[in-house]
Amino acid sequence: MKMKDSFATYHPIVNFVYFVVILLFSMFFMHPIFQVIALISAIVYSMMLKGKSAIKFNMLYMLPLLLFMAVMNPAFNHAGVTILFYLDNGNPITLESILFGVAAACMFVTVIVWFSCYNVVMTSDKFIYIFGKMLPALSLIFSMVLRFVPRYMTQIKVISNAQKCIGRDITQGNMLRRVRNGITILSIMTTWALENAIETADSMKSRGYGLPHRTSFSIFRFDRRDQLALTSMLGLTVVILIGAVMGENTIRFFPSVKAQAISPFSVVVYIAYWVLCMIPVIINVLEGMKWKSIQSKI
Amino acid sequence: MLMNKKRWITAILIIGVLAIAFFWGGDYQKNSNKLADDNPEIGAISDIDSSHNTEAQQDEDTDSVAETSSESDSKVSDLKSEDVLTSEDHVAEIEKEAEKEKEKEKDTEVEKAVEIGAGTKSETVVDSDKPVLEIDKPVVKAGEEAGKAGSKQPVTAPATKSDDKEPTKSSTSKTPTSKSEITGSKTESKKDKYLTDPVPEGKPEPVEWQDVTINKKEELTVTLSVSAKTILNNMDKLNKDKLEVLPADGVIYKQKKVTFYEGESAFDVLLREMKKNKIHMEFTMTPIYNSNYIEGINNLYEFDCGELSGWMYKVNGWFPNYGASRYVLHDGDVVDWVYTCDLGRDVGGYMAVTGEGK
């Protein structure tokens, strides 16, 4: 079920800092517990944001990717003390390289899923709001470029639907005909893109792009709940970073797998990381409960 | 004006970054010097050499500057751009000569080549635009010369590989390789198609493993050993993670008589014995040397004990200047696989690296 994401309604700075922190952490912490925490929370949040399409995306692309990457590593990396068996050419397959492959694949998938969440939450107006003052040109370009792919996709769909009406879609006719139709659609698309670019430029110029003393459109206010969210995030981050300094978050794969033993402190770090990863989900759930209770009072 | 101010600030920032980069570059050179110093004799030689080189270069630089200035004095009517052009030509010429001289001076030591490589690099950083041009040209020239002379390449499969791989990893493979090509071109000119220098007299020629048929009926014996004793003297350089896989006495495979079949190479024997004794080992085929390269034995990999470390092999006390897959063993041979922490110098196999066949 798709519902309004209340984490996205927070101040852009909160959103942005959250994603930066979480992406960095999921890239650098190879410890299996951290990996699992990050992967699960990323998937849960992406499903919360995008509903069924996220499940489809994760199952259809992420799972094969994960398996593929996990298999690729031991094929090329033969380090490690636990030899399982030998390849035909004489190089060994080791347990450590398999584990490392799994961990690396897990990390890769986690980062991708987090990025898919990022794209939903950090809309271009938020991005420009944060960076508009510092690097106006760059942030504008970024927001425009990032919009290109989805925009062209929808436009191609529009064109293809129109062509379908007159029997010239890529799904109609024989092979040769389909190819020709496809090329026509592409040509229409290109024409539209060029024309659209000129229109964009004109529109920007007529609205005074490049003149000094412009302000950016923003209706964001940094209020108490943003403060609360930001401080709690920073607090958890500090705990996790202390854990990182103490070596709780890392694991050594070669030549033998070695991680620090689980201690009360490491459990604290795990919980902090879990809470940090789950912040958007927790916010959403709390918001839902609040809404329900208000509703029931009426 | 506000914009101007901003621009100034950016310019200053960029200059600051460049200055930092420059000092870093200087540091890098010092490092390589230090590496050379580890081995006193060679270090000293290369030190002298490099300093000499830089001196010579500086002299020439000043010379050329003086020349150009005198020229510009005499030909006042000349256009300025022309003047600059001639001066540049001059510099390039002189540099080329210097390069040739240097080539003569070189005693074909890869180490030195690296040294010089570092030297030129730092120089490129030191000077501004023009000098970059100057130095670039000779380097390219030298590369061409080496190319013309034909099939000059790093020397041996096993040893040079470790030497060769290093720069590749640090993504500056070009210069060192071309340099070593030059040094190679100096000593001996003929190499076979797998870039092997001529084998010294009395030593077996490399045999391509594709051409060999292994005669399973003929059982022969060799004495095999695998040792990483040199690491014990370089514990400070060793990757801390690898401490647990290093045997206390440094011996991974105690010297032992093993059987093999006629036609098998040193590599085949090592692979079989390592498998049999459940000792880990990783290797890759390197087509350009037509030989397998041993990356690691018992999880002790190349570069685990400093950037000059890796596995080498010797047969009857000689470090072959070609890969182990091309060395066909004979009955009673003594094959020793040794880990070097200093490009072979600490195990007596440095000649195999430099190609100075003796």
Contacts between the chains, C-beta under 8 A, distances in Angstrom:
chain1	res1	chain2	res2	distance
A	78	B	280	7.9
A	78	B	282	4.2
A	79	B	280	7.9
A	79	B	282	6.6
A	79	B	296	6.8
A	79	B	299	6.2
A	79	B	301	6.9
A	80	B	280	7.3
A	80	B	299	7.1
A	81	B	245	6.5
A	81	B	280	6.4
A	81	B	299	5.9
A	83	B	278	6.5
A	83	B	280	5.9
A	86	B	275	6.5
A	89	B	285	7.9
A	90	B	271	5.1
A	90	B	275	7.3
A	90	B	283	7.3
A	91	B	282	5.8
A	91	B	283	6.8
A	92	B	280	6.1
A	92	B	281	7.3
A	92	B	282	7.2
A	94	B	280	7.2
A	252	B	241	5.9
A	254	B	241	6.8
A	254	B	299	7.3
A	255	B	241	6.6
A	255	B	242	6.3
A	255	B	244	7.0
A	255	B	245	5.0
A	255	B	299	3.8
A	256	B	244	6.7
A	256	B	245	7.9
